[in-house]
Amino acid sequence: MRALAFTLAVLAVLPSAPRAADDVRDRAERRQDKREVRQDRRALRDDARDLSRMEALLERFDRARAARDGRALFAVDEALQRELASERAETQVELASLRGRRAPFELDRKRALIAELVGLARGEIAADRREIGEDRRELREDRRESRDDRRR
């Protein structure tokens, strides 16, 4: 009888062991999810703050340009260099933290960073093409003016 009671007691406890392990995993997952939500919120606040600074910098640039204020334009250039250096450092830290990671959300973030760099590179190419077009137009104008000057 004691053996039967002992066996029943053991059997009653055994099914709860896997449930307890599941509960521990579930709690760990919830903690991780909450941590990620906090990190995402912090990143959103940081990005919003960065955007505000860049918008203010753009406004300073526009005012300095309209006023043809060389000193103010130089100050904007200096501030822009600091912002870019800060963004570069931030991106390097983020990429380093994602190195070797394979979780879906980490791969999504890594892809977003790469896509952002692709967008910047495309913007540079477009700007280069516009610059080449402007240079060609100026060259044509210079040639035309030279011909006109020789005819006179």
C-alpha positions as CSV (number, residue, x, y, z in Angstrom):
1,M,0.0,0.0,0.0
2,R,2.8,2.4,0.8
3,A,4.5,1.6,-2.5
4,L,1.2,2.4,-4.3
5,A,0.8,5.7,-2.4
6,F,4.4,6.6,-3.1
7,T,4.0,5.8,-6.8
8,L,0.8,7.9,-7.0
9,A,2.5,10.8,-5.2
10,V,5.4,10.6,-7.7
11,L,3.1,10.4,-10.7
12,A,1.1,13.4,-9.3
13,V,4.3,15.5,-9.2
14,L,5.8,14.4,-12.5
15,P,3.4,16.1,-14.8
16,S,4.0,19.4,-13.0
17,A,7.7,19.3,-13.7
18,P,7.4,19.9,-17.4
19,R,4.7,22.5,-16.7
20,A,7.1,24.2,-14.3
21,A,9.8,24.2,-17.0
22,D,7.4,25.7,-19.5
23,D,6.4,28.3,-17.0
24,V,10.1,29.2,-16.5
25,R,10.6,29.5,-20.2
26,D,7.4,31.5,-20.6
27,R,8.5,34.0,-17.9
28,A,12.0,34.3,-19.5
29,E,10.4,34.9,-22.9
30,R,8.1,37.6,-21.4
31,R,11.1,39.3,-19.7
32,Q,13.0,39.3,-23.0
33,D,10.0,40.7,-24.9
34,K,9.5,43.4,-22.3
35,R,13.2,44.2,-22.5
36,E,13.0,44.5,-26.3
37,V,9.9,46.8,-26.0
38,R,11.9,49.1,-23.7
39,Q,14.8,49.1,-26.1
40,D,12.6,49.9,-29.0
41,R,10.9,52.7,-27.1
42,R,14.3,54.1,-26.2
43,A,15.5,53.9,-29.8
44,L,12.3,55.7,-30.9
45,R,12.9,58.5,-28.4
46,D,16.5,58.8,-29.5
47,D,15.5,58.8,-33.2
48,A,12.9,61.5,-32.6
49,R,15.5,63.6,-30.7
50,D,17.9,63.1,-33.6
51,L,15.2,64.2,-36.1
52,S,14.5,67.3,-34.1
53,R,18.1,68.3,-34.0
54,M,18.5,67.7,-37.8
55,E,15.3,69.7,-38.5
56,A,16.7,72.6,-36.4
57,L,20.0,72.3,-38.2
58,L,18.2,72.5,-41.6
59,E,16.3,75.6,-40.4
60,R,19.6,77.2,-39.3
61,F,21.1,76.4,-42.7
62,D,18.1,77.8,-44.6
63,R,18.3,81.1,-42.5
64,A,22.0,81.4,-43.0
65,R,21.8,80.7,-46.7
66,A,19.0,83.3,-47.2
67,A,21.0,85.8,-45.2
68,R,24.2,84.9,-47.0
69,D,25.8,84.7,-43.6
70,G,29.1,82.9,-44.1
71,R,29.8,82.5,-40.4
72,A,26.4,80.9,-39.8
73,L,26.9,78.6,-42.7
74,F,30.3,77.6,-41.3
75,A,28.7,76.9,-37.9
76,V,26.1,74.8,-39.6
77,D,28.8,72.8,-41.4
78,E,30.6,72.2,-38.1
79,A,27.4,71.1,-36.4
80,L,26.6,68.8,-39.3
81,Q,30.0,67.2,-39.1
82,R,29.4,66.5,-35.4
83,E,25.9,65.1,-36.1
84,L,27.3,62.8,-38.8
85,A,30.1,61.6,-36.6
86,S,27.6,60.8,-33.8
87,E,25.3,59.0,-36.2
88,R,28.2,57.0,-37.6
89,A,29.4,56.0,-34.1
90,E,25.8,55.0,-33.1
91,T,25.4,52.9,-36.3
92,Q,28.8,51.2,-35.7
93,V,27.8,50.3,-32.1
94,E,24.4,49.0,-33.3
95,L,26.0,46.9,-36.1
96,A,28.6,45.5,-33.6
97,S,25.8,44.4,-31.3
98,L,24.0,42.6,-34.1
99,R,27.1,40.8,-35.4
100,G,26.5,37.1,-35.6
101,R,22.9,37.4,-34.4
102,R,20.3,35.3,-36.1
103,A,17.0,36.0,-34.4
104,P,14.4,37.3,-36.8
105,F,14.0,40.8,-35.2
106,E,17.8,41.2,-35.2
107,L,18.1,40.2,-38.8
108,D,15.2,42.6,-39.6
109,R,17.1,45.4,-37.9
110,K,20.4,44.5,-39.7
111,R,18.5,44.5,-43.0
112,A,17.0,47.9,-42.2
113,L,20.5,49.4,-41.5
114,I,21.8,47.9,-44.8
115,A,18.8,49.3,-46.7
116,E,19.4,52.7,-45.1
117,L,23.0,52.6,-46.4
118,V,21.8,51.6,-49.8
119,G,19.4,54.5,-49.8
120,L,22.3,56.9,-48.9
121,A,24.4,55.5,-51.6
122,R,21.6,55.9,-54.2
123,G,21.2,59.5,-53.0
124,E,24.9,60.1,-53.5
125,I,24.8,58.6,-57.1
126,A,21.8,60.8,-57.9
127,A,23.6,63.9,-56.6
128,D,26.7,63.0,-58.6
129,R,24.6,62.6,-61.7
130,R,23.0,66.0,-61.1
131,E,26.4,67.6,-60.6
132,I,27.7,66.1,-63.8
133,G,24.7,67.4,-65.7
134,E,25.2,70.9,-64.2
135,D,28.9,70.8,-65.1
136,R,28.1,69.8,-68.7
137,R,25.6,72.6,-69.0
138,E,28.1,75.1,-67.7
139,L,30.7,73.8,-70.1
140,R,28.3,74.2,-73.0
141,E,27.5,77.7,-71.9
142,D,31.2,78.5,-71.6
143,R,31.9,77.2,-75.1
144,R,29.0,79.1,-76.5
145,E,30.2,82.3,-74.8
146,S,33.7,81.8,-76.1
147,R,32.3,81.3,-79.7
148,D,30.2,84.5,-79.3
149,D,33.2,86.4,-78.0
150,R,35.4,85.3,-81.0
151,R,32.7,86.4,-83.5
152,R,32.6,89.9,-82.1
